[in-house]
Amino acid sequence: MFKSILRLLGTILIAVAFAFVLIMCVGERTKVSGHSMEPHLHDHDQVLLDKLTYRFRDPKRYEIIVFPGPEGGDQFFVKRVIALPGETVKITKGKVYVNDKEVKDYSKDHTTDSCELKGKFHLSSDEY
């Protein structure tokens, strides 16, 4: 009886440790808060975060990424990569330009935010 209880506790401990490693290193589920990614992701949608891929490669254009906010803490942003390091971005009159070419999928008809950038913005080697 005592051996079977110890065996059960050991199994539970291993399962908890395995779940902890998965959450910390591989991925976790989170909820979208806000409307900035519509129509692709909606407020309160559940998404699975992949914490492993970008340890082996950099983000690619049009991938959706999650990154910490400038304040740190528990605030994270969910956004789509439209420009890569070294490229130049310009947003004017509801149109997005990367290296002076319009990115038609991200015009004012496809976004919820009508922001403008004053001038062009050049991304450094670690910016997306």
VMD Tcl script that builds the backbone (N, CA, C; Angstrom):
set m [mol new atoms 384]
animate dup $m
set s [atomselect $m all]
$s set {name element resname resid chain x y z} {
  {N N MET 1 A 0.825 -1.199 0.000}
  {CA C MET 1 A 0.000 0.000 0.000}
  {C C MET 1 A 0.870 1.264 0.000}
  {N N PHE 2 A 1.842 1.314 0.899}
  {CA C PHE 2 A 2.724 2.476 1.008}
  {C C PHE 2 A 3.543 2.659 -0.270}
  {N N LYS 3 A 3.998 1.532 -0.868}
  {CA C LYS 3 A 4.772 1.609 -2.113}
  {C C LYS 3 A 3.928 2.162 -3.261}
  {N N SER 4 A 2.674 1.752 -3.328}
  {CA C SER 4 A 1.813 2.232 -4.419}
  {C C SER 4 A 1.511 3.726 -4.269}
  {N N ILE 5 A 1.389 4.204 -3.036}
  {CA C ILE 5 A 1.175 5.639 -2.808}
  {C C ILE 5 A 2.418 6.418 -3.224}
  {N N LEU 6 A 3.591 5.925 -2.866}
  {CA C LEU 6 A 4.847 6.572 -3.263}
  {C C LEU 6 A 5.004 6.585 -4.779}
  {N N ARG 7 A 4.652 5.475 -5.412}
  {CA C ARG 7 A 4.738 5.383 -6.866}
  {C C ARG 7 A 3.789 6.398 -7.524}
  {N N LEU 8 A 2.561 6.515 -6.993}
  {CA C LEU 8 A 1.596 7.470 -7.514}
  {C C LEU 8 A 2.095 8.904 -7.330}
  {N N LEU 9 A 2.622 9.229 -6.164}
  {CA C LEU 9 A 3.163 10.563 -5.910}
  {C C LEU 9 A 4.345 10.862 -6.836}
  {N N GLY 10 A 5.181 9.872 -7.069}
  {CA C GLY 10 A 6.306 10.042 -7.989}
  {C C GLY 10 A 5.832 10.323 -9.403}
  {N N THR 11 A 4.807 9.606 -9.844}
  {CA C THR 11 A 4.242 9.819 -11.175}
  {C C THR 11 A 3.649 11.225 -11.298}
  {N N ILE 12 A 2.930 11.649 -10.273}
  {CA C ILE 12 A 2.345 12.996 -10.275}
  {C C ILE 12 A 3.441 14.051 -10.306}
  {N N LEU 13 A 4.483 13.864 -9.529}
  {CA C LEU 13 A 5.594 14.810 -9.489}
  {C C LEU 13 A 6.282 14.915 -10.854}
  {N N ILE 14 A 6.480 13.792 -11.512}
  {CA C ILE 14 A 7.093 13.789 -12.843}
  {C C ILE 14 A 6.183 14.507 -13.846}
  {N N ALA 15 A 4.875 14.270 -13.769}
  {CA C ALA 15 A 3.933 14.929 -14.683}
  {C C ALA 15 A 3.925 16.442 -14.472}
  {N N VAL 16 A 3.952 16.878 -13.224}
  {CA C VAL 16 A 3.976 18.313 -12.923}
  {C C VAL 16 A 5.277 18.935 -13.429}
  {N N ALA 17 A 6.399 18.260 -13.217}
  {CA C ALA 17 A 7.690 18.770 -13.689}
  {C C ALA 17 A 7.709 18.856 -15.216}
  {N N PHE 18 A 7.165 17.854 -15.883}
  {CA C PHE 18 A 7.101 17.856 -17.348}
  {C C PHE 18 A 6.229 19.012 -17.849}
  {N N ALA 19 A 5.077 19.226 -17.223}
  {CA C ALA 19 A 4.195 20.332 -17.606}
  {C C ALA 19 A 4.889 21.674 -17.390}
  {N N PHE 20 A 5.625 21.815 -16.301}
  {CA C PHE 20 A 6.349 23.052 -16.014}
  {C C PHE 20 A 7.383 23.337 -17.105}
  {N N VAL 21 A 8.135 22.325 -17.504}
  {CA C VAL 21 A 9.141 22.489 -18.556}
  {C C VAL 21 A 8.469 22.865 -19.880}
  {N N LEU 22 A 7.353 22.229 -20.211}
  {CA C LEU 22 A 6.634 22.569 -21.445}
  {C C LEU 22 A 6.187 24.027 -21.443}
  {N N ILE 23 A 5.614 24.479 -20.336}
  {CA C ILE 23 A 5.115 25.852 -20.253}
  {C C ILE 23 A 6.260 26.854 -20.302}
  {N N MET 24 A 7.351 26.581 -19.631}
  {CA C MET 24 A 8.464 27.525 -19.563}
  {C C MET 24 A 9.297 27.557 -20.842}
  {N N CYS 25 A 9.435 26.438 -21.525}
  {CA C CYS 25 A 10.382 26.352 -22.645}
  {C C CYS 25 A 9.749 26.181 -24.022}
  {N N VAL 26 A 8.613 25.549 -24.118}
  {CA C VAL 26 A 8.063 25.189 -25.423}
  {C C VAL 26 A 6.894 26.084 -25.828}
  {N N GLY 27 A 5.910 26.231 -24.987}
  {CA C GLY 27 A 4.757 27.043 -25.356}
  {C C GLY 27 A 3.759 27.160 -24.234}
  {N N GLU 28 A 2.839 28.083 -24.408}
  {CA C GLU 28 A 1.754 28.229 -23.450}
  {C C GLU 28 A 0.564 28.880 -24.134}
  {N N ARG 29 A -0.582 28.750 -23.518}
  {CA C ARG 29 A -1.816 29.321 -24.045}
  {C C ARG 29 A -2.043 30.688 -23.401}
  {N N THR 30 A -2.539 31.622 -24.199}
  {CA C THR 30 A -2.861 32.943 -23.664}
  {C C THR 30 A -4.078 33.496 -24.395}
  {N N LYS 31 A -4.625 34.568 -23.853}
  {CA C LYS 31 A -5.831 35.174 -24.423}
  {C C LYS 31 A -5.491 36.520 -25.055}
  {N N VAL 32 A -6.031 36.761 -26.244}
  {CA C VAL 32 A -5.857 38.042 -26.934}
  {C C VAL 32 A -6.734 39.076 -26.239}
  {N N SER 33 A -6.153 40.243 -26.000}
  {CA C SER 33 A -6.893 41.330 -25.371}
  {C C SER 33 A -6.812 42.561 -26.274}
  {N N GLY 34 A -7.918 42.920 -26.889}
  {CA C GLY 34 A -7.925 44.079 -27.770}
  {C C GLY 34 A -8.294 43.717 -29.196}
  {N N HIS 35 A -8.371 44.742 -30.032}
  {CA C HIS 35 A -8.874 44.567 -31.398}
  {C C HIS 35 A -7.826 44.844 -32.475}
  {N N SER 36 A -6.586 45.116 -32.105}
  {CA C SER 36 A -5.594 45.567 -33.090}
  {C C SER 36 A -5.206 44.507 -34.120}
  {N N MET 37 A -5.475 43.233 -33.860}
  {CA C MET 37 A -5.109 42.183 -34.820}
  {C C MET 37 A -6.301 41.695 -35.646}
  {N N GLU 38 A -7.460 42.339 -35.494}
  {CA C GLU 38 A -8.614 41.944 -36.307}
  {C C GLU 38 A -8.353 42.276 -37.766}
  {N N PRO 39 A -8.812 41.513 -38.708}
  {CA C PRO 39 A -9.789 40.444 -38.600}
  {C C PRO 39 A -9.192 39.060 -38.330}
  {N N HIS 40 A -7.892 38.954 -38.126}
  {CA C HIS 40 A -7.255 37.643 -37.964}
  {C C HIS 40 A -7.396 37.088 -36.549}
  {N N LEU 41 A -7.173 37.910 -35.555}
  {CA C LEU 41 A -7.352 37.524 -34.157}
  {C C LEU 41 A -8.305 38.519 -33.519}
  {N N HIS 42 A -9.225 38.011 -32.714}
  {CA C HIS 42 A -10.246 38.853 -32.098}
  {C C HIS 42 A -10.052 38.910 -30.587}
  {N N ASP 43 A -10.629 39.938 -29.982}
  {CA C ASP 43 A -10.593 40.094 -28.536}
  {C C ASP 43 A -11.107 38.812 -27.871}
  {N N HIS 44 A -10.387 38.309 -26.908}
  {CA C HIS 44 A -10.699 37.098 -26.124}
  {C C HIS 44 A -10.400 35.789 -26.854}
  {N N ASP 45 A -9.842 35.829 -28.066}
  {CA C ASP 45 A -9.406 34.587 -28.721}
  {C C ASP 45 A -8.313 33.938 -27.879}
  {N N GLN 46 A -8.271 32.622 -27.889}
  {CA C GLN 46 A -7.210 31.876 -27.221}
  {C C GLN 46 A -6.151 31.522 -28.265}
  {N N VAL 47 A -4.881 31.762 -27.946}
  {CA C VAL 47 A -3.793 31.424 -28.860}
  {C C VAL 47 A -2.735 30.617 -28.121}
  {N N LEU 48 A -2.048 29.779 -28.859}
  {CA C LEU 48 A -0.949 28.994 -28.306}
  {C C LEU 48 A 0.358 29.653 -28.716}
  {N N LEU 49 A 1.149 30.036 -27.736}
  {CA C LEU 49 A 2.433 30.691 -27.992}
  {C C LEU 49 A 3.516 29.648 -28.197}
  {N N ASP 50 A 4.292 29.806 -29.234}
  {CA C ASP 50 A 5.438 28.946 -29.519}
  {C C ASP 50 A 6.683 29.653 -28.989}
  {N N LYS 51 A 7.272 29.120 -27.929}
  {CA C LYS 51 A 8.457 29.742 -27.327}
  {C C LYS 51 A 9.756 29.149 -27.853}
  {N N LEU 52 A 9.660 28.186 -28.738}
  {CA C LEU 52 A 10.837 27.444 -29.163}
  {C C LEU 52 A 11.401 27.911 -30.506}
  {N N THR 53 A 10.559 28.203 -31.469}
  {CA C THR 53 A 10.988 28.480 -32.840}
  {C C THR 53 A 12.045 29.569 -32.929}
  {N N TYR 54 A 11.823 30.702 -32.248}
  {CA C TYR 54 A 12.733 31.838 -32.410}
  {C C TYR 54 A 14.025 31.695 -31.619}
  {N N ARG 55 A 14.209 30.575 -30.983}
  {CA C ARG 55 A 15.525 30.263 -30.411}
  {C C ARG 55 A 16.456 29.752 -31.511}
  {N N PHE 56 A 15.857 29.293 -32.622}
  {CA C PHE 56 A 16.632 28.690 -33.705}
  {C C PHE 56 A 16.654 29.525 -34.986}
  {N N ARG 57 A 15.698 30.440 -35.129}
  {CA C ARG 57 A 15.668 31.292 -36.321}
  {C C ARG 57 A 14.964 32.603 -35.987}
  {N N ASP 58 A 15.181 33.591 -36.851}
  {CA C ASP 58 A 14.550 34.898 -36.682}
  {C C ASP 58 A 13.128 34.875 -37.241}
  {N N PRO 59 A 12.285 35.800 -36.783}
  {CA C PRO 59 A 10.933 35.894 -37.349}
  {C C PRO 59 A 10.981 36.214 -38.843}
  {N N LYS 60 A 9.999 35.707 -39.558}
  {CA C LYS 60 A 9.875 35.971 -40.993}
  {C C LYS 60 A 8.729 36.965 -41.229}
  {N N ARG 61 A 8.785 37.604 -42.382}
  {CA C ARG 61 A 7.739 38.559 -42.744}
  {C C ARG 61 A 6.366 37.877 -42.708}
  {N N TYR 62 A 5.379 38.581 -42.181}
  {CA C TYR 62 A 3.972 38.195 -42.071}
  {C C TYR 62 A 3.679 37.202 -40.948}
  {N N GLU 63 A 4.674 36.750 -40.209}
  {CA C GLU 63 A 4.401 35.890 -39.061}
  {C C GLU 63 A 3.824 36.728 -37.921}
  {N N ILE 64 A 2.968 36.094 -37.121}
  {CA C ILE 64 A 2.434 36.747 -35.927}
  {C C ILE 64 A 3.369 36.417 -34.778}
  {N N ILE 65 A 3.789 37.454 -34.051}
  {CA C ILE 65 A 4.718 37.268 -32.941}
  {C C ILE 65 A 4.129 37.866 -31.667}
  {N N VAL 66 A 4.636 37.409 -30.536}
  {CA C VAL 66 A 4.262 37.937 -29.226}
  {C C VAL 66 A 5.540 38.427 -28.567}
  {N N PHE 67 A 5.500 39.654 -28.039}
  {CA C PHE 67 A 6.698 40.214 -27.415}
  {C C PHE 67 A 6.302 41.070 -26.217}
  {N N PRO 68 A 7.213 41.229 -25.254}
  {CA C PRO 68 A 6.889 42.012 -24.053}
  {C C PRO 68 A 6.732 43.492 -24.372}
  {N N GLY 69 A 5.827 44.138 -23.654}
  {CA C GLY 69 A 5.610 45.570 -23.817}
  {C C GLY 69 A 6.750 46.371 -23.225}
  {N N PRO 70 A 6.794 47.656 -23.523}
  {CA C PRO 70 A 7.896 48.502 -23.046}
  {C C PRO 70 A 7.931 48.647 -21.529}
  {N N GLU 71 A 6.792 48.455 -20.885}
  {CA C GLU 71 A 6.731 48.579 -19.429}
  {C C GLU 71 A 7.218 47.312 -18.729}
  {N N GLY 72 A 7.363 46.216 -19.484}
  {CA C GLY 72 A 7.745 44.947 -18.878}
  {C C GLY 72 A 6.554 44.343 -18.153}
  {N N GLY 73 A 6.824 43.580 -17.128}
  {CA C GLY 73 A 5.742 42.973 -16.357}
  {C C GLY 73 A 4.981 41.939 -17.150}
  {N N ASP 74 A 3.656 41.938 -16.963}
  {CA C ASP 74 A 2.797 40.934 -17.593}
  {C C ASP 74 A 2.187 41.395 -18.913}
  {N N GLN 75 A 2.557 42.571 -19.392}
  {CA C GLN 75 A 1.976 43.075 -20.628}
  {C C GLN 75 A 2.766 42.578 -21.833}
  {N N PHE 76 A 2.044 41.943 -22.764}
  {CA C PHE 76 A 2.643 41.453 -23.999}
  {C C PHE 76 A 1.822 41.966 -25.177}
  {N N PHE 77 A 2.472 42.109 -26.331}
  {CA C PHE 77 A 1.800 42.544 -27.549}
  {C C PHE 77 A 1.788 41.403 -28.550}
  {N N VAL 78 A 0.687 41.285 -29.288}
  {CA C VAL 78 A 0.549 40.315 -30.372}
  {C C VAL 78 A 0.467 41.128 -31.659}
  {N N LYS 79 A 1.453 40.962 -32.531}
  {CA C LYS 79 A 1.513 41.752 -33.766}
  {C C LYS 79 A 2.031 40.898 -34.919}
  {N N ARG 80 A 1.845 41.401 -36.141}
  {CA C ARG 80 A 2.342 40.725 -37.341}
  {C C ARG 80 A 3.594 41.444 -37.829}
  {N N VAL 81 A 4.597 40.665 -38.226}
  {CA C VAL 81 A 5.841 41.229 -38.764}
  {C C VAL 81 A 5.580 41.661 -40.207}
  {N N ILE 82 A 5.747 42.965 -40.488}
  {CA C ILE 82 A 5.583 43.430 -41.872}
  {C C ILE 82 A 6.896 43.936 -42.452}
  {N N ALA 83 A 7.864 44.220 -41.577}
  {CA C ALA 83 A 9.172 44.691 -42.052}
  {C C ALA 83 A 10.261 43.980 -41.267}
  {N N LEU 84 A 11.398 43.809 -41.901}
  {CA C LEU 84 A 12.518 43.080 -41.310}
  {C C LEU 84 A 13.655 44.037 -40.976}
  {N N PRO 85 A 14.626 43.586 -40.170}
  {CA C PRO 85 A 15.756 44.452 -39.818}
  {C C PRO 85 A 16.418 45.052 -41.059}
  {N N GLY 86 A 16.732 46.345 -40.957}
  {CA C GLY 86 A 17.386 47.034 -42.060}
  {C C GLY 86 A 16.432 47.644 -43.075}
  {N N GLU 87 A 15.150 47.321 -42.991}
  {CA C GLU 87 A 14.185 47.865 -43.942}
  {C C GLU 87 A 13.625 49.203 -43.441}
  {N N THR 88 A 12.984 49.921 -44.339}
  {CA C THR 88 A 12.402 51.221 -44.020}
  {C C THR 88 A 10.883 51.137 -44.136}
  {N N VAL 89 A 10.185 51.666 -43.126}
  {CA C VAL 89 A 8.725 51.622 -43.076}
  {C C VAL 89 A 8.174 53.043 -43.141}
  {N N LYS 90 A 7.091 53.175 -43.884}
  {CA C LYS 90 A 6.387 54.456 -43.959}
  {C C LYS 90 A 4.893 54.150 -43.957}
  {N N ILE 91 A 4.137 54.847 -43.122}
  {CA C ILE 91 A 2.685 54.705 -43.101}
  {C C ILE 91 A 2.104 56.091 -43.335}
  {N N THR 92 A 1.377 56.226 -44.430}
  {CA C THR 92 A 0.787 57.521 -44.752}
  {C C THR 92 A -0.536 57.334 -45.490}
  {N N LYS 93 A -1.515 58.129 -45.121}
  {CA C LYS 93 A -2.847 58.095 -45.739}
  {C C LYS 93 A -3.426 56.684 -45.745}
  {N N GLY 94 A -3.203 55.954 -44.652}
  {CA C GLY 94 A -3.763 54.619 -44.522}
  {C C GLY 94 A -3.055 53.542 -45.313}
  {N N LYS 95 A -1.913 53.861 -45.898}
  {CA C LYS 95 A -1.164 52.868 -46.672}
  {C C LYS 95 A 0.179 52.603 -46.013}
  {N N VAL 96 A 0.581 51.323 -46.037}
  {CA C VAL 96 A 1.851 50.901 -45.450}
  {C C VAL 96 A 2.845 50.656 -46.576}
  {N N TYR 97 A 4.047 51.212 -46.416}
  {CA C TYR 97 A 5.120 51.032 -47.403}
  {C C TYR 97 A 6.337 50.434 -46.706}
  {N N VAL 98 A 6.928 49.430 -47.315}
  {CA C VAL 98 A 8.192 48.858 -46.851}
  {C C VAL 98 A 9.174 49.012 -47.996}
  {N N ASN 99 A 10.276 49.716 -47.726}
  {CA C ASN 99 A 11.266 50.029 -48.763}
  {C C ASN 99 A 10.608 50.666 -49.991}
  {N N ASP 100 A 9.706 51.607 -49.733}
  {CA C ASP 100 A 9.001 52.386 -50.759}
  {C C ASP 100 A 8.046 51.575 -51.631}
  {N N LYS 101 A 7.740 50.332 -51.250}
  {CA C LYS 101 A 6.764 49.524 -51.980}
  {C C LYS 101 A 5.545 49.328 -51.084}
  {N N GLU 102 A 4.362 49.576 -51.635}
  {CA C GLU 102 A 3.141 49.438 -50.844}
  {C C GLU 102 A 2.888 47.975 -50.485}
  {N N VAL 103 A 2.561 47.750 -49.218}
  {CA C VAL 103 A 2.171 46.422 -48.739}
  {C C VAL 103 A 0.646 46.420 -48.752}
  {N N LYS 104 A 0.060 45.918 -49.823}
  {CA C LYS 104 A -1.379 46.045 -50.056}
  {C C LYS 104 A -2.230 45.338 -49.007}
  {N N ASP 105 A -1.747 44.267 -48.420}
  {CA C ASP 105 A -2.531 43.546 -47.415}
  {C C ASP 105 A -2.706 44.336 -46.128}
  {N N TYR 106 A -1.998 45.436 -45.972}
  {CA C TYR 106 A -2.071 46.201 -44.727}
  {C C TYR 106 A -2.480 47.640 -44.973}
  {N N SER 107 A -3.357 47.837 -45.947}
  {CA C SER 107 A -3.902 49.166 -46.200}
  {C C SER 107 A -5.005 49.447 -45.189}
  {N N LYS 108 A -5.560 50.643 -45.228}
  {CA C LYS 108 A -6.595 51.028 -44.267}
  {C C LYS 108 A -7.818 50.118 -44.336}
  {N N ASP 109 A -8.023 49.420 -45.454}
  {CA C ASP 109 A -9.155 48.503 -45.570}
  {C C ASP 109 A -8.941 47.220 -44.780}
  {N N HIS 110 A -7.708 46.937 -44.397}
  {CA C HIS 110 A -7.399 45.688 -43.715}
  {C C HIS 110 A -6.923 45.886 -42.283}
  {N N THR 111 A -6.952 47.085 -41.770}
  {CA C THR 111 A -6.475 47.338 -40.411}
  {C C THR 111 A -7.535 48.061 -39.602}
  {N N THR 112 A -7.386 48.004 -38.278}
  {CA C THR 112 A -8.305 48.705 -37.382}
  {C C THR 112 A -7.695 49.995 -36.874}
  {N N ASP 113 A -6.417 50.210 -37.116}
  {CA C ASP 113 A -5.703 51.370 -36.596}
  {C C ASP 113 A -5.246 52.240 -37.762}
  {N N SER 114 A -5.612 53.493 -37.748}
  {CA C SER 114 A -5.245 54.381 -38.855}
  {C C SER 114 A -4.058 55.267 -38.482}
  {N N CYS 115 A -3.027 54.681 -37.930}
  {CA C CYS 115 A -1.880 55.475 -37.478}
  {C C CYS 115 A -1.095 56.030 -38.664}
  {N N GLU 116 A -0.340 57.066 -38.397}
  {CA C GLU 116 A 0.539 57.685 -39.393}
  {C C GLU 116 A 1.938 57.738 -38.794}
  {N N LEU 117 A 2.949 57.530 -39.611}
  {CA C LEU 117 A 4.338 57.737 -39.196}
  {C C LEU 117 A 4.816 59.015 -39.854}
  {N N LYS 118 A 5.391 59.888 -39.067}
  {CA C LYS 118 A 5.943 61.115 -39.655}
  {C C LYS 118 A 7.269 60.764 -40.307}
  {N N GLY 119 A 7.291 60.802 -41.611}
  {CA C GLY 119 A 8.495 60.433 -42.338}
  {C C GLY 119 A 8.647 58.925 -42.417}
  {N N LYS 120 A 9.847 58.506 -42.726}
  {CA C LYS 120 A 10.165 57.080 -42.824}
  {C C LYS 120 A 10.840 56.643 -41.537}
  {N N PHE 121 A 10.665 55.363 -41.209}
  {CA C PHE 121 A 11.270 54.800 -40.010}
  {C C PHE 121 A 12.172 53.653 -40.430}
  {N N HIS 122 A 13.467 53.774 -40.171}
  {CA C HIS 122 A 14.430 52.734 -40.554}
  {C C HIS 122 A 14.633 51.781 -39.379}
  {N N LEU 123 A 14.417 50.482 -39.617}
  {CA C LEU 123 A 14.573 49.475 -38.569}
  {C C LEU 123 A 16.044 49.121 -38.394}
  {N N SER 124 A 16.479 49.036 -37.144}
  {CA C SER 124 A 17.865 48.643 -36.875}
  {C C SER 124 A 17.997 47.122 -36.964}
  {N N SER 125 A 19.161 46.610 -36.676}
  {CA C SER 125 A 19.449 45.185 -36.874}
  {C C SER 125 A 18.675 44.266 -35.936}
  {N N ASP 126 A 18.081 44.799 -34.878}
  {CA C ASP 126 A 17.323 43.950 -33.954}
  {C C ASP 126 A 15.848 44.358 -33.867}
  {N N GLU 127 A 15.364 45.069 -34.862}
  {CA C GLU 127 A 13.973 45.523 -34.864}
  {C C GLU 127 A 13.187 44.875 -36.001}
  {N N TYR 128 A 11.900 44.637 -35.709}
  {CA C TYR 128 A 10.984 44.049 -36.692}
  {C C TYR 128 A 9.746 44.911 -36.771}
}
mol reanalyze $m
mol bondsrecalc $m
mol representation Tube
mol addrep $m
